[in-house]
Amino acid sequence: MKALILVGGFGTRLRPLTLSVPKPLVDFGNKPMILHQIEALKEVGVTEVVLAINYQPEVMLNFLKDFENKLDIKITCSQETEPLGTAGPLALAREKLIDGSGDPFFVLNSDVISEYPFAQLIKFHKSHGGEATIMVTKVDEPSKYGVVVMEEGTGKVERFVEKPKIFVGNKINAGIYLLNPSVLDRIQLKPTSIEKEVFPKIADERKLYAMVLPGFWMDIGQPRDYITGLRLYLDSLRKKASVKLASGPHILGNVLIHESAVIGEGCLIGPDVSIGPGCVVEAGVRLSRCTVMRGVRIKKHACISSSIIGWHSTVGQWARVENMTILGEDVHVCDEIYSNGGVVLPHKEIKSSILKPEIVM
């Protein structure tokens, strides 16, 4: 089987992290976002993953070469010269996706994090005999999204309602699809939306089905959702593979610590914290609801909450970093500094406090 991952553009919503690497390579739970998807695809027998990309394909491919060998899976790029929306890239990658076997192929949005129940998706797709299956997830506020209206028993999709004013349902498109090759005949090589142009037509012909995604779902394409997504992901690890999580008197709730990280005396870490490889957390540090990426040093008695600390940054002694502060790569926060929602571009030194959310160039 094959899979296409829609990588797309510049990842502006996750800047300053995406100024250093393309968005799918930003770490999430101590590995690049896209690797969570590739590993899950490999598990259900996918042999080739095509990345639909319009920006820095060399960086992506060089990085993923290692994983290609480790996971024994072929990873290729299909590069757009102009943005083609969410359906155009399928037409562009047509030759890579069709191998004559007639097997369906996966399409994934690269920002989506979930438990990826691909085996269940394949089984459901085969059972209904339709042309395409989309995964849907239940949300509390459907009025912010496009809602999928479906038959409860069969999962057959009846229609789509964009940002409904009155309640029509609470299931939204989760950005994970399994499509028969015939879907490619419906898509022209031009900027096209799969959600607004392709799927409604298949639904009109009664050939589109939806499966409700079990477990958690999050689009982690922006910082606040990234932090929420980390909580949901660690929660799911607790249920499925709790041995991966840290434990001990200095740990509160779900915490993921890379084996090469060093944690000092008297720290209190958690809940919902991920600490990457090669990090040094000195004595008396307090961390909660945050991601600390590879090679970061956090000095004595610093306190970090609801923030993302980019690669190889340092946070000084007694510093306080909170309220969705995002430090880009190689940022140095001096001792006793306070950051309230500062978004700091790479290679900066912060010598004075950031008292209200702002971008520091």
N, C-alpha and C positions, 0 to 999 in steps of 0.2 A: 504493500500500500504506500501511497504518497501523501504528503501534506504540504500545504502552502501557508506560510505565516506572513500576515500583512504587517510589515515592519514600518513602512511609510516614511514619514518625514523627520523633522528636526528635533522633536521632543521638547518644544519650547516650554511646555508647562512644567517640566522637571528641571529646567535650568536652575542653578548653575551646574548640576551634576552632568547634564548632557553636553556641556561645553568640553568635557574631557573624553567622554565615550558616547557612541550612539545609544539611544535610550534602551534598547533591548539588552545592552551589556551592563547597564547599571545594576549593582548588586541588590538582591532582595533575599533575605534569609540566607546570607552568605554564599549565594551564587548568582550569576547573571540571570535576570528575569527570564530571558528566552530559554535558558537551560532547563528550567522547571518544565517547560512545554515539550522541549525536544526529548527529555528523558521519559516523559509520560507517553509520548508518541512511539518511542522505541519499544516500550513495554508491550504495546498492542500490535507489534509487528510492522510498523512503518519503516521502510528501508531508505526512503529519500525525503529530505525536507528542503523545500524551495523557499527562500526568503525573498519576498517582494519588497523592493527597497528603492528609494530614489536619492539616497544620500550616504556617502562614505562606504560603499560596498567592500572596498579593500580592507578597511579596518575590521569590519564584521567578519569577513572570511578568514583573515589571518588569525583572528582571535579564535574562531570556531574550528580551525584546522585541528588543534589539539583534541577537541571533543569529538571530532569526526572519528579519529583513531580510537580514542578511549571507548566510545559508545558503539563503534562499528556501524556508523550510519552515514549516508552520503548527504552532504549539505551543499547546496548550490544557491546562486543568486540570480534573480531576474530583475534587471535594473530598468526602472522607468526613466525616461528623459524628461517627461513632464508628469505632474501628479495625475493619476488615473482614477482617483476615488477608491471605492472598496470593491468594485467589480472589474474595472478595467485591467487590474493586475492579473486577474485570472485568465483573461483573453491573451495577455502578453506571455504568460507562462504556459500556455496551452500545450505546446510541444513537450514540455517537461512533465506535465501532469498526466498526459494520455499515453498509456503504454500498450493499448490494445487488449488489456485483460478484462476491461469492463468494470473493474473494481471501483467503488466510490473512493473519493479522496477527502481528506480533512482540510478545512480552512479555519485558521485561528487569527484572532486579533492579538497582537503581541503584548498588549497592556493587561490582558486578563489573567488573573490568578485564581485558581480554584483547585478542587481535588482531581480535575480532569478525568471524569469517569468514561473514558473512551471505549472500554470494552462493552459497557452497557449501551453506549450510543450506537455502536456497530450492530449489536443484537437488535435494538429497537428499529434501526434503519432497515435491516433485512426483513424484519417481521411485518412492516406496514406496506412494503412494496412501492412506496412513493418515489419521487425523484430527488427530494432533498429533505434533510432533517436539520432543524436549528435547535440549539439548546436555549432554554429560557430560564430566567431566575426570578424569584418572587421579590418584590421590593415594597417598602412601606409607603413610599410616595410616588405612585405611578405617574402622576401628572407632570413630572419632570422629564419623562422619557417617552419613547414610542412603545405603545403597549401591543402585545400579541394576543389577539382574541382567538381562542382555540376550543375545540370540542373536548370536554373533560375526559370522556372514556377513551377515545381513539388518539387524541393528540393532533387531529387534523386541524390545520390553521385555517380560520375563516377569513380573517382580515387583520389589518394593522391600523392602529389609531395613534396618530402623532400627538403627544402631549395633551391627553384628553382633559376636557373641562369637567365632564361628569364621569363617574366611575364606570369603566367598562371591563376592568380586570386589573390584576396586579403583577402580570408576568411580562418581563421585558427580554429583548434579545440579549443573550449572554456573550455573543461574539465568538461562538464555537459552532462550526457547521460540518455536516457530512453530506457530500454532494455526489450524485451520479455524474459520469462524464458528459451526459446529454445536456446538463446545465450550461456547459461551455458554449453550446450552439446558440444559446439565448443571449450571449454577451458579445458586444462589438468592442473592437480595440479603440476605445475613446473614454474620456472621463465619465464613469457611470457609478451609481450607488447601488450596491447589492441589496441594501435594506429597503430603499425607496422605489427602485425600478425593477429589479429582477425577482425578488421574493414575492411581491404582491401579484405578479403575473402568474407565478407557479401556484400561488394560493388560489387564484381565480380558477385555475384548472383543477383544483382539488388534489394537487400532487405534493403539497408542502405539509410536513408534519413537525411538531415541536415536542421536545422531551424536557420535562422539568429537571433542572440540574440539582442533584442531591448535594448536600453540604454547602460550603460557603462559596461566595463569588465576590470579586472586587476588581474594578478597573483601577489599576494603580498608577495611572498616567499623570497624577498630580500629587504634590506632597501630602496633603491632608488624607487623601485616599490611600496613599502608600503606607502611612502610619496605621490607618485602620486595617488595611490589608495585612500588615505584619501581625497584628493582633489575631486576626482570623486564621492566618496561616499557622501561627504558633499553637493556637487552640486546636487546630486540626492535627498538628504533629503530636500534641499531647494525647489525642485519642488513638492515633494510628501507630506512632513510633516514639513513645515517650522517652525511650533510652537516649535519643538524640539530644534531649533537653538537659540543661544543667540542673544540679541539685546541690543542696548544702545550706548551712545556716545563713549564708549571706545572699541567698537567692529567694526572691519573692515571685510567685506565679511562674509564667512561662518565659524562659530565657534560653537563647541559643548562643553558645560560646564556642568559637573555633578552638580546636585543640592546641594551636600554636599561640593563642593569646595568653597574656600573663595578667593575673588579677592580684592586686595588693591586699594587705591586711585591712580588716575593718570596713570593707566596702558593703554597700547594700544595692543589689542589682535586681531590677524587675519592678512591676511586671512588664512583659511585652518588649523585650530588649534583644537585639541581635548584635553580637560582637564578632568582627571579622578576623581573618588570619593576621598574625604578627602584631596585634594591638597590645598596648601596654596600658593597663588601668592601675594607677598608683593608689596608695593607701587612702582610705576614708572617702572614696568617691561614691556619689549617689547617682544611679542611672535608672530612668523609667521611660517606657513608651518611646524608645529611640533606636536608631540604627547607627552603629559605629563601624565604618568601613575599614578595609584592609590598611594596616600600617599606621593607625591613629595612636597618638599618645594622649592620655587624659591624666593631668597632674593632680597632686594630692588635694583632696577635699573639694574637688569641682563637683558641680551638680548639673545634670543634663536631663531635661524631660521634653517629650513631644517634639523631637528634633532629629535631623539627619546630619551626621558628621561625615563629610566626604574623605576620600582616600588620603592618607599621609598627612592629615591635619593634626594640630595640637591644640588642646584646651588647657589654659594655665591654671595654677593653683587658686583655689577658692573662687574660680569663675562660676557664673551661673548662666546657663544657656537653656532657653525655653521657648514655648509658644510658637512652634513651627519655624524655628531657626534652621536654615539650611546652609551648611558650610560647603563650598565647592572643594575641589581637590587642593591639597597643600595650603590650607588657610591656618594662620596662627593667631589664636586668641590669647592675649597677654593675661598675666595674673590679675585676679580680682575684677575682671571685666563682667558686665552684665549684658546679655543679648536677649531682647524681647522681640522675637520674630524677625531677626535680621536675615537677609538672603545675601550671602557673601560670595562674590565671584572668585575663581581660583587664584592661588598665589598671592593672597593678601595677608597683611598683618593688621590685626584689630587692636589698637592701642587705647581707644576710648569706647565707653559703653554705647550700646544701641538701645535707646529707650522706648522706641516704638517701631512696629514693623516697617522696614524699608530695605531697599536694595543698595548694597555697598559695592560700588564699582572699584 
